[in-house]
Amino acid sequence: MKALYLLPALALAFGAQAATPEEAMNKAGCMACHAKDKKIVGPAFKDIAAKYKGQNVTAKLMDKVRKGGSGSFGPIPMSPNGPEKINDADLKAAIGYILKS
């Protein structure tokens, strides 16, 4: 019975995953520059998905989000986004969502 009480505490201690990838991206600020179907500052999710279709690029894109950079979709740089903005589990889920767009 005590184990049931520990579950919420463990989830908080280890950074529980957001309810949906969209919520995680909103919370992290991704949606300020990206949208599902149109370019804002950064590329649309559908354009990212098209560029990487059929490729195993989750680790590569996670690294790109963490380090930032430019050149993949034009000269405007993306700032680095550390785990304090979006944890690894939420980032991985968000990238999976983007690649399915």
N, C-alpha and C positions, 0 to 999 in steps of 0.2 A: 504494500500500500504506500509506503514511503517513496518508492520509486516514482509513482505517479506525480508526487509533489515536486520531485526533482526535475522532471522533464521541462516545465516552463523555465526554470532557473537555468538549466543547461542550454536551452535554446537562446536565451538572452546572453549568456556568457560567451557563447560561441558564434554570435552574430546570426540570428535566425534569418532565413531567406525571406525576401519580400513575397507578398502573396502572388504577384504576377510579374513577368518581365517588364511589362509596361509601367507598372508602379515603381519598380526599381529604377528604370530609366528616367522616369519623371523626377524621382527623388534625387537622383545623381546629377540632374541637369542636362542630360543628353538631348532632351526634346527642345532645348533652347536653340540648338543648331541643326537637328535632324528631324525628319518626319517620315512617315511610312511611304508616302507616294510622291513627294515633291522635294526638290532641293531647297534648303533654306540657306544656311551658311555651309553646312556639310552636306554630303550626298544623301539622297533618299535611301531608306532601307531597301527598297526594291532594286535600286541600282547597285547597292553593295551585294545583295543576294545574286543578282545577275552576273556580276564580275567574278564571284567566287563559286558559282554553281558547280556542283559535282566535286569540289575540292575539300579536303580535310584541313580547314584553316582556323579552327577554333582557337588553338594555342597561339597562332600567328596574330589573330585579331585581338586576343586578350593582351598580348604583348604590345601591340600597337596602341590600344586604349591606355594601357599603363604608362607607356613612354611618350605618347603623343607623336607628332610629326606631320609631314606634308608630302605631297607628290603622288599619292595613290589616286586621288580624285581632283587634283589641281593644286595650285600654289598656297591656298589658305591653310595654315597649320591648325591642327587639333592640339589643344593643350593636354598635358598628361593628366590622367585621372587615377589617383591612387585608391587603395582599399578603404580609406576613410570616406570616400564618396560612394563607392559601390564595392561590396565585398566580392570575393572570387566566385562564390556560388551564384550570386545574382548576376554577375558579369557573364558567366558562362551561359546561364539561362537566357540572358538578353541577347547574346550573340547567336544562340540557337534560334531564338525568335526572329532576329533580323535575317538570318540566312534562309528562313522559311518564308520570308515576305514575298 
